[in-house]
Amino acid sequence: MTKKILLLSDTHSYIDDDILKYVKSSDEVWHAGDIGNLEVTDAIKALKPLRAVYGNIDDAKARAEFPEQNRFTCEGLDVWMTHIGGYPPKYNSRVRAEITANPPKLFICGHSHILKVMPDKALGLLHMNPGAVGKHGFHKIRTMLRFTIEQGKIDNLEVIEFNRR
């Protein structure tokens, strides 16, 4: 079965109909932290299944609902999502030992507000950061990622860009 994934991060309490339009056309939504107000995740969960982690700006309510790190399998793909994770080969000290000892096939983080998709050939994984889709932060363009997963393989990767904020 092919699963359509929408990956977003750093909403900082912002959600709108443009984002929700992409939520509706996905099978699952993954949020890589800095959710802000839980109305964001409630709006997503009302439409589609959600996997999320909390970020450094998230309060006790978000931390009670979502983990700091979420490692799971989706359509045969080993995925690890956390908010502050770094990028190849400069992983954050909180994940460095584990990612080296037991690398996933897909490592996702947010935090930087910089969209980045890059392979880590040494660890055999793909790193994704969807950038920031909220309106708070230094980024000029709001971004998300969309892709499909089938039999452990990622395909149809797209960058979704919104107008300047």
N, C-alpha and C positions, 0 to 999 in steps of 0.2 A: 504494500500500500504506500502511496506517496502522501507525505504530510507537508502542508504549506505552513511555514513558520514566519511570523513577524517578530523581529528582534528590535527592541527599543531600550533606551536608557535615559536617565537624567531628565525626567519629566518635570521635576521640581514643582509639583502640584498642578501642572498644566496638561489639560486634555481638551480636545475639540473634535468637531465633526469630521475634519479632514483626517485626523489620526484614526478615529473610529471607523471611517470608511475602509481603511486598510485592515483594521481588526476584523471587520465583518467578512472580508474576503480571505481570511486565514483560517487554518485549522486549529492552531495554537499560537499564543502570544507569550513571548519571553521578555521579561523586564529585568535589566541588569543593574537596578538600584538607583538611589536618589529619586525615590518615588514622590516624596513630599506628602501631600494630603492623600489619605487612602481612598478618597472619592475617585482618584485616577484608576486605581486597581479595581475598585468596585465597578466602575463603568466598563472596564475591559472584561471582568469576570461575568458581567451580566450578558455578554455576547459570546464569549469563547473561553475555553480552558486557558488558564494562566499559570506560568511558572515564573517565580520572581525571587530576587534576593534584596535585602535592604542595603542601603548605601550610607555613607557617612553623615548625610544631612537628615536621615530618617529618624523619627522619634520612637519612643517606646512602643507605641501601637503598631507601627510597621515592623519593628524588631520582634514583636510578639507573634505577628502573623507570618513573617517570612524569615528564612534563615540567612546567615551571612554568606554561606556557600551552599550551592545546590548542585550535586552531581547526580546525573540520571542518564538513562538510556532512552533514546527516541528513535524508533524504526531501525534499531540495530546500531545506532551511533552513540558512542560514549561522549557525553557532554558534561563540562564543568563550567558553572557560571558563578562569578563573584563580582562584587563592585570594583574593588581596588585589587587588580591582579598584575599590573605591569604588562609588558609585551616582550616577545622574543628578542634577544635572550635576557632582557632585563626584567625578570619577574620580581614581583613584590616579595619581600622576605617572609610574609605570612603564608605564601603558597610555594615558594621556590623548592623546598625539600620534597614536598609531596608531588609536585608536577614533574620533577626530575625522576623520582622513584616510580611513579605510576601515572604517566601522562595520559590524558584523555585524547580523543581524536579531534574534539572541538573545544577550545578554551575561550570563554566569553567574559569580557569585563566591560565596565563603563568608566565613569569617573573623569576621564581626561577631556571629555566633550570633543574629542578628535576621532572622526571616523577612520578606522584602520582595519584592513583585512590582510593578514600576512601569514605565510607558512613558517613553521619552525621545523626545518628539515632535520635538525639534530634530534628532536624529540618526536618527530613524525606527527605533528598536530597542526591544526589550522587555528589561528588566533583571530577573533572578531571583536571589534568594538564598534557599536552602531553610531557613535557620536552622541549628540544630545538632541532630543526632540522637544524639550521644553524651551521656555523663553528666558530663563535665568542663566547667566554665565557669559563668557567672553565670545562664544562661537557666533558666527554671522549667519550661517545656514543651518537650519534644523534638519536633522537626518535620522533615518531608520534603515534597517536592512530587511530584505525579504528573500527567502530561499526555500527550496524543497529538500526533503530528506527521503530517500528511498533505499532500502537494503543497506543502510550504513553509509550511504554516499550523499554528499551535498551537491546540489545542482541548481541551476536557474537563479543564481545570486544576483540580486538587484539592489542598487542604492536608491532610496526614496529621499528626494530633497524637497523641502518646502521653501517658499519665498523667504527672503531675508526677514528676520524678526525685527 
